[in-house]
Amino acid sequence: MKKPAKFRRAAICAAMLILSAAAAAGWRVDALTLTGEAGRAVFALPAANGYRFTTGYTHSVELTPVEDEYAAACGALWNWQERVKSSNAGMPSIAPEHGRYINTDEWLIFQGGRRPAERFYLRVGSEEFGRNWIELPPYGRAELYKIMPGVRLTVAAEKRPLALIFPAGLELLEKR
């Protein structure tokens, strides 16, 4: 017995929807995670290729702000640029190889020239030393030194299936 055409069309549409949902759930995307010393995710979110975020702190010797801008791409973190107010006490002072130096009225900017990394470590300071923060657009900014002073965070990017990335920690951000 032959099934009517409208049932075949409905079955094909249902199969296409199920297969599309399965493909989207298994689609590998960059996941940006910040984990604490116990291995618990402090922040986790899916990140589009090229997603940029910024970390900042107060330099312990110069007592001036330092800002690092990163991009998550292809399962790696790229240090796109570093902005500093002075170039003393171990802070950058020359343009990176394959990068450039920009001097503005407000910042000394060092762009590009760095290799990608799967992860880096961020030592969170305190009210007195460090005053670390992170800006995760469009979610907002978190003053890490107030939330978890003295913790060493691992900041990582990796490719994962979209269905296995569970956003976490976004409630800690100031601007929602």
N, C-alpha and C positions, 0 to 999 in steps of 0.2 A: 504494500500500500504506500503510495507516494504522499509525502507531507505537502500541505499547501505552501505556496510561495511566501506568504506573509509569515509563517512560522520559521521558514528557512532564513528569511531576512532578519527576524528577531533573534534567532540563534546566532547568526553571524555577528550582528551588532553586539550582543551580550559577550560573545567570545572576544571581540575586538576590545571592548571595555575592560574585560578581565585581564587580557594580555597587556594592554596599555598600562593599567594600574600596576601589574607585576613588573613591567619594565621600568616605570617611574620609581617604584620602591627599591629596585635593585640598581638604579642609576648611581654610579660612583661619583661623588662630589667631595670637595675639600671639606674637612671638619677641622675647625679651630677649637682647641681645648687648652684650658689652664687647669693643671692638677696640682694639688697640694702635696705635702710630704707623705701623707697617708695613701696617696694614689687616688684620692677622691676628686672627682671633677668639680672644680670651683665654678668654672664657666665652660660651656660647650655649646657650639652652634654650627649649623651648616654655613659654609662660606663660599660664595660664588668665586669663580676663578678671577684672581686679581683683587679680591676683597682687601681693603686697607684698614688698618687699625694703628693706633698710636699709644705708646707708653711714655711715661715721663717721670722724672724724679728731680730732686734737688741735689746737686753735686756736693759731696761731703767736705771737700776742701775749699772749693771756690764759692760754695753756697749760692750757686746760680742754677737756673733751670736747664735741664737737658731733655730733649724730646726725640724719640726714635719712632720713625714711621715705617711700618712693615706692610708687605703685601703677601697674601697667601695665594700661591699659584702652583698647580700641578703637584699637590701634596708636599709642598715645601714652603718655607718662610724666607722672604727676601727682605733684607734691610734696605728699604728704598732710600731713606735719607735720615740724617741726624742733624738736629739743630741745637746749637749751643750759644751761650752768651759770651764766653771767653775761650781761649785756647791754651790755658795753663793747666798745670797739675794733672797730666795724663789725659787730658781731653784732646780730641782731634785738632790738628793744626795744619795739615796739608791735604790736598785733594787726593782721594783714593785712586789707585791705578784703574783706568777705564771709567773713571767717575769725574765729577766736577765740583768745584768750590764756588759758592755764591756768597758774597758779603752784602748784607742788607743793613739798614739802619738798626734793625732790631736783633737779627740773628746772623750767626756764621753757619752756613748750611753746607753739608757734605752729602752729595747725592751719588748714588750708584756705586759701581765698582766692587761690590761684595758678592760673595758666593752664597747660594741658598743653603739652608739648613733644615733638617726635619724638625728640630726643636732648639730652644735655648732656655736658659735658666734665668729667672728674675728673682733676685733677693729683695724682698719687701722690707723697707725700713720702718721707721717709727715717726712720730710727730717731731722728734728732735732731729733725726737723721733720715734722709731719703725722701719722705713724703711721696711715695710712689703712687701713680694712678694709671689707669688704662681707659682709653676711649674706644668703644666698639660701636661704630655707626650702624644703623640708626638708633641703636638701643640706648646709648648714653655713655656716661662716664662713671667709673667707680674709684673712689679714693681707697686704694688697697691698704695703705698704711693705717687707716682707721678700722678696716674690716678684719685684717689678718696681719698685724704687725709681726715682723721677725720671721715670717714664713718664706721658704724657698719654693717658688712656683716653677713648674715646667710648662712652657708655652710651646705647643706643637701643632703641626698641620699634617694631616694624612688623608689619603683617599679612602672613603668608606661608602658603602651603600646608603643611600638617603634614608631608607627605612631604619637603619641602625644608628642614626644620629639623633640623640635625644637632647634638645636644648635644655640647659641647666644654668642656674645662677643669675639669670637675667633680672630677677627681682632685686638683686643687690645694686643694680645700676641706678643712678640718681634720676636720670631723665627717661621716662618710659613713654 
